[in-house]
Amino acid sequence: TFTWPVCLVEVKLRRHMDPFKKGEGGQLQLSGGKEATRFNSQITKYAAELLLRQHRRYAFKVMICGDQARLMRWDRAAVVVSELFPYKSSSMELFQFVYSIAHMSHMQQGFDPTATPATPEEVEELKGYESPNHYANQFLQEVKDKTETHPIYKIECEGIDGHPNLTLLIGCYVAATYGPTGRATRGYIAYDLKATTDQERLVFLKDSWRAEGAHTELDAYKRLMPHKIVGIPQVLAGGDVYDSDGPQTTHSQELHALEEHRPAKRIHTRLVLREIGLPLKKYPEAVVMLAVVKDAVQGLVLNYPLKPCDIYDDLESFIHVISYCTLRYHHHNLSLDLHDHDLHNANVLALHNPKNLALARLVSNLFDAVIPIGNYCTGGQAKMAAMGAGNPPFVVTNLELGRCLSELYKLCQGHYQSIDPMDYNQKYLPIPKNKPVYKAKLRQSPYASTQTPAPAPILPTSHKTLTQDNFTHAEMIRVLTSYIVKPWSPDDKIADQFRGLPSFVQVANKESSYKKRSSYKAFEGEEERAMRPKKVVFYEAESSSGAPSQDSGCNSY
């Protein structure tokens, strides 16, 4: 279990399984060997599990390959990796590291001191509570059932806008992003120990690591509050997390030698909301899904990682969410040929889903494909192709849902026709490291005519002005509203078609052997991990000759 370890130790018998090597400038790189790559995936997964299940600021790990070892320190920005050292012939480094870990305080070991174990009395109070809200009780029951693997912790959150400070009990998360680095958002159903009524006992806590300099979600709510906007959640408490060292931040990014490639410094933050929402997948039928769709992966931003997000990306994301939910929960031309009662039986469908390679390939192409360019990972080409064609890459059995999707794709097609691909390539695609950049002054072509050229004919203006770009909020609302108000076929939602579905992970246009997607359970966040590869930055510490210092700095070995 990953609930209790203080420091992970991973042992491989052969030295060649070391997943790292020194690259240009002495910076650590992945070695690329088959076994080493598999081992790297394993240690990354274990770090993700540890940081997901425990309340931590950072975590240490020992990696042993044959008679050599490395020390690692993970936080939400990157991982710091020591040089290889022979722990058998000269065991002092490893001995000093283990000795130091054993004598560190809980906080120095990387644990978050603001999350403390709840008392037995507090745990019993939580287990004895029944919410008046049926849906909230389903979430809470999951928390109660998993206290052995996800213990109950107590945290304090500062109230805002006149609300008092909150003392909350949290256990198993109900939603989470999977990966050792990045925003690392986790959502909890929280029990308020100080609430005065049963209706106010349960709240929603959002825990994440925001990038320094980015506008916080709390700031966005604060700007909206004075305007009394209907339909936004009520914020009770939140802000950046502080301990005795000050604000909780990442430090590993400071070790990157090249500032332009340095990942963002991240700051631990929390947000408490009055409302508890249902997962999008819980919608009862397609018409409800169309009414509540919120967010998704964005095609343009994925394909052009340097491009700032704009309103068109946000609008396009709505379409991708509808496509994703349709492929997952509704009958289409790639659905398995099964009896209707089998399509509605989650367990039966899960047994057949591994055979659906056609759906697996489409889903992987649309949502998982990755092409690395330098320090960036690009994707979204399949989405862009579908949007550019103006038709979804699948056919929906539900006629109204299919027509709605087609109209939305046509709407987005107009926008794609209004952009200049060459301009986007030059502005927003990263340049590969070894690609030549020509900076010489222009010279006269030897084939240029010495005579004065004839006046150029007057041509129509660029395609930007020829194509009407109607991809706006108003147009999208018009399309969705026109279908939401229509009669819909009842019981059009079927069981999960992604449960057990193979995943074809694509990297650099080379398709690897597929693997099985993780299963999905109703309220188990850890079973709903994103399949998209995540970028992890590795840094090498200056030396491994010393033991970790007793402070919480990242350059500690």
N, C-alpha and C positions, 0 to 999 in steps of 0.2 A: 504494500500500500504506500501511497505518496502522502498520506495524512500526517505522519509523524517524523520522517527523516530530518536530521539536522544538516547532513551533508551526504550527497550521493557519491558512491564509488562504483565505477564501471570497469570491469576487467576483461581484457581480450588476451588470448594466449600468444598471439603472434605480433611482432613489431610492425610488420607491413600493413597492419590494419589501422595504423595511425591515420586519421582522416586529414591531417594538416601537413603542409610543407611551406618552406619559405619561397616567396616570389620575388619580384623585382623590388629593390629597395628594402629588402628584409621583411616586408609585410607578409603576414600569414595568409595562406590561401588553402583552399580545399585541394587535396592531392588528386582526386579524380578516379582512383582505382575503384573497381566494382565493390569489393568487400569494404574498403574504406568509406565509400559513399554510403553504403548500407549502415555502417557503424555511425557515421555522422548523423544520418536520419534518426537513428535510435537515440543517440545522446541528446539531440535536439528535442525529440518527443518527450524524453524523460524530464528534461528541464522544463518544458511546457507544462507537463503534468504537475510537477512540484510547485511551480509558481501559480498554477491555476487552483490547486486544492488548498494551499496554505496562504496565510496573510503575510506577505514578505515584501521587503524593499529590494533584496537581492538574494542570491543563493550561491554557495560554493559547490564544486564537484571535483573529484579526483578521477582521472582517466588513465588506466594502465594498459599498455600494449606490450606484451612480452616482458622484457626486462627494463623497459622505459616507461616514464610516466609524465603526465602533464597536469597542471592545476588550472582550474577554470573558475571564473566568477561571472555569473549571469545577472543582468538587470534588464529593465524594459527597453533599453536603448541598444545594447549589443552584448557580446560576450568577450571577456578578456581571457586569453590563453597564454600560459607560460611556455617557455622553451622546454624541449624534451630533456629529461635528466635520468640517469641510471639509478633507479631506486634500490637495486640490489647491491651493487658494488659501493655505492655512496648513498646510504639511506637517510642522511641527515636532513635533506630538504623535506622529504615526505614525513619524517618523524616530527620535525619542527612544525609543519603545517597541521598535522593531526593534533599535536599537543596544544597548539594555539587555539584551534577550533574548540577543543575540549574545555579550555579555560576562558573562553570568551563569554561575555554576557549574551543574553538572548538577543538583544538588539544588535550587538556586534556580529552575531552569526547571521544576520540578515532579516530577522523577524520584525514585523511591524509592531512596535510597542503600543500603538493606539487601538489594536484589536486584542482584547484580553479574554481568556476563557470565562464563560459564564459560570456562575455558582450552581451547584446542584438544585438549589431552591428556585433559581431563575429558570433553569431548564424545565423543571416540573411545572412551573407557571405557564411556560410556553406550550408544553405538551397538553396541558389541561384546557387550553383556550379553543373555542369553536367560534369561527367568524359567522356573522349573519349572512355574509355573501357566499353563495354556493361555489362560485368559481374561485374565489380567494381561498376557500377551504381546501380545494383540490391542490393548490400550490402549497399551502401550509402543511398538508398531510405528507407531501413528499419531504419537506424539511424535517418533520417529526420522525419519519421512517428511516432517515439516513444519518441520524446523529452519531452512529458508530464510525462511519467513514467520513462524515462531514460534521465535526463537532460544532456546538453552538458557541459563538463568540459575542462579546459585547463591545460596542463602539459608541463614542459620543460624537454628535454632529451639532455644529453651531447653527442655531435658528436664524432665519432672516425675515425681514419685513414684519417685525413684531412677533414672530413665532418664537416660543421658548426653545432652549437647547433640548435635543432629543437624546435619550439613551435607548439604543436599539439592540435587539438580539437577532443575529443572522446565523444561518446554517448552510445548507446546500444551496448553491446558486440555481436560478431558474433559467438563466441565459448567460452565455459567455462566448468570447472570441478565443480561438485556440491558437497558441503560438507563444514562444518565450519572449518575443520582443514586440514592440508596437504599443498601441493604445490599451490593449488588454482589458477591455470593458467586461465587467461582470455585473449581473443584475440579481438582486436578492429581494425576496419577500421578507420584510423586517417587522419585528414585533416591538412596538413602542411600550417600554415599561412605565412611562409617565402619562400615557393617555388616560383621559378622564372617562371616556365611554367606549363600549365594545366596538362601535362603528368606526372609531378612530384608531383602533389598536394596530391594524396592519397598514403598512406603507411600503413604498417601493424605493430601494436604495440602489443607486447606480455608482459603481466604483470603477475608476479608470485612471490612466496615466496620459495626460494631455501633453501635446508638444508645446514647449516654451514659445511664447509670442503669439500663439493662436488664440482667438477669442474663445472664451469658455462657454459651455452650455449654460452655466448659471448666469453669466453676463447677458446672454441672449434673453433668458427669461426675465431678468431684471429690467431690460429695456422694454419688454412687452407689457409688463405688469401695469404701468400707469395708464395704458390705453384700454384696459378692461376688455381684452380680446376674448371672445367666446371660443371654447374648444381647445384651449391649451391647458396642460396640467398645472395643478397648484403646487408651487414649490414651498416646502416647509423648512428645509435646512440645506446646508452644503458649503462648499468652498475647498480650498487646498488643504491638504493634511499636514499638520505640524507635529513634530516631536521635540525632544530636548536639543536636537541638532539644528532645528529650524524646519523649513519646508522640506518634505520628502521628495528628493530629486534623484535622477540617474547620474552616474559619474563616468561610466565606461566610454562615452563618446569623447571625453577629454583626451583619451589616449590615441586618437586617430591622428596620424602625422599630417594628412592633407585636410586642411580646414574645409575645402569645397566639397569633400566627400564625407564629411562628418555627419552622422545622423543627429537628429534633433534631440536636444536635452528634454527629458520628460519629467513632469511634475504630477505627483499623486493628488487626485481630487475626488470628491464625493458629491453626490446630489441626491436629495430625498424628496420624493414626490408623493402627494396624497393619493393619486389614482394608481390603480394596479391594472395594467392592460393585459389582454389575452394575446398569446402568440398569433402571428398572422395565419399560421397553418391551421388554426382552430376555426377558421371561417366555415359556416355550414354549407354554403353554396356559392357559385361563381359570382352572382350579383352582389353578394356581400363583400367578396374579395375585391371587386372593382371599386367598391365604395370606401374601402379602408386601406388600400395599398399605399405604402409610405416611402419605401426606399429600396435601392438595389445597386448592383454593380454598374458602372457607367462606361459605355463603349468608348467615347472619345477620350476620356481621361485615362483609360487603360492603355489605349493605343498611343497616346501622346502624353507620357508621364510628366513632362515639363510644363504642360498647359494648365493654367489656373482654371479651377472649376467655375463654370458660369451657369446661368439660368437654364440654358439648353441641356446641359448635362443632368441637372436635377429633374427636368421634365422627362428626359429620355429614361432616367432610372425607373420611373413609374412603369414604363412599358416593359422593361426587363423583369421587373417583379411580377407583372401579370403573366409574362411568358414563362417564368420559372414556376410559378404556382400552377399554371395550366399544364405544363409538362409533368409536374409531380402529382397533381391531384385530379386531373380530368382526362377523359378518354380522347385519344387522338390517333392519327394514323401509325404512330410508333408504339402504341399500347399493345400488350400481349393479347393474343386471341384466346380469351378465357370466357367462361360463363359469367354472367352478370353477378351472380352471388359470390363468385371467387374474386372478382374485381373489387368487391366491397368488403372482403374479408382480409384484414391486414396481415394476418399470419400466413394465410394461403398465398397471397400475392407475393409476400417476402420470399417464399420458397421458389417462386418462378422468376422473380426479377433478375437474378444473376444470368439468366439466359437471354435477356433483352439487350444484346450487344448494339443494336441499331440505336436505341435510346441512349445507351451509355456513351456511344461515340458523339452523338449530337450534344448531350449535356456537357461532356468534357470539352468539346470544341467551343461551345458558347461560354462556359463559365470557368473552365480550369486551364485552358491553354496558356502557356507562358513562353515568351521569347526574350532571353536575356540580352541586353545591349549595354555593355560596359557595367556600370554600377546600378543599372535600372532593369526592371522586369516589365516588359510590355505585354499586352494582351488585347482582347477586344476586336480582333480582326474579323472573326465570324459574326459578331454582333454588327459591326459596321457594314459587312457585306449584305446581311439580311435587311438592315435599315436602308441601305442604298438601293436594294432591289424593291423595297416597298411592300414586302410580304413576309410574314413569319415563316421560318424554315420547317414548319410542320402544319398539319391540317387538323383542326379541332372538330370533334363530332358534334358538340353543342353549337348549333348554327349561330345563335346570338353572340356567344363568346368569340367564335371565330370571326364573325363580321366586325365585332368591336376591335379585336386585335388587328385585323387588316386595315381598318381605318386609322388606327393609331400608328401603324407602321408607315402608311402613306403620308401621314402628317409629318412624321420624322424624316421621311425620304426627302420632302421638300427642303428641310433644313440642311440635310447632307449635300443636296445639289447646290445649295447657296454658299458653301464654303469652298475655299481654294486648297486642294490637297497639297500642291507644291508649297504653298505658303505655310501650311501646317507642318509639313516635313522639315522645312528649314527652321521654323521657330520652336517646335515642341518635341522633335525626336532627338534623343541623345546621340552624340557622335561617338562611334566606336573608338576605342583607345588608339588603335593603329591606323585609323583612316586619315589620309593626308588632307590637310587644310590648306587651300591655295590662297595666298595673300599677295601674290605678285600683282603689279599694276597691269591694267588691260593694255594690249598692244594692237596695232592695226593688223587685221587678217591679211595674209598674202593673196587671198582670193577676192579681196574687196575691189569693187570697180573704182577706177580712177575718175569716172564720170559722175556727175551729180545725179543721184537716183531720182527717178520719177516720184511725184507725190504718191504716198500710199493711199489706197482706196479707203473710204470711210466705212468701217465695219460696225456691226452692232456692238453695244457696250458688253462688258464681261458677263459671264453666266451668272455672276452674283446678282445682277439687277434683272436678268431674264427670268429667274426663278423666284416666285413669290414665296417668302418664308413666313408661313402662318403658324409656325410651331411656337405657340404662346400658351400661357395659362388659360386664357379664355377659350381657345380652340380645344384644348385637351378637356377642359371641364364640359364644354358643349358635347364632345363625342361621348364621354363617360356618362353624362346625364341622360343623353338620348337612349342609351341602352339600359341604364339602371331603372328607368321608369317603365320599361317594356315588360310584358309577361315572360317568365323564364321557366324552363323545364325543371320540375322538382327533382330532388335527389340526383343532381348531376355530378356531385363530387364523389370520387371513388377513393380507395385506400392508397397509401403511399407507394408510388411507383419507383421511388429512389431508394427504398430500404433494401439493402443488399445488392444494389446496382453496381456493376463494375465501374471503376474510374480509370479512364485512359489519360494519364498525366502526360501532357505534351510540353517538351522543352526544346527550344530551338528547332521547331518543326519536325522533331524526331519523336515518334510515338513509342512510348515504353510499353512493356507488358502491363496489362491492366491489373488492378487490385480491387478488392471488394470494398464498397463504401460502408462506413460504419452504420449500424442499425439506428433507428430513430425511436425514441420513447416519448410519451406525451409531455412529461415535464422534466426530462433529464437533460440539462444543458450540455453535459459532457458527451452525450451521445449525438449531438447535433453540430459537431465541429465542422468548420468550413474546410472544403477539400482543396482550396486554392493554395499553391505553394507560397510560403512567406519568406521574404528576404531576411536573412540573419547575418549581421556584420560581425566578423571575427577580428580581434586585435590581439597582438602578442605583447605580453609584458616585457619590460626591459631585461629582466633576469629572473632566475628562479632560485637564487642563492640564499635569499632570506625568507624567514617565516612571515606569515601575515602579521601586519601590525595590529595593535589593539584598537585602532580607530576604525571607522567604517569607510575609509577611503578605498577607491577601486584599484589604485596602483600599489597593491599590498604584497606582491610577491615577484 
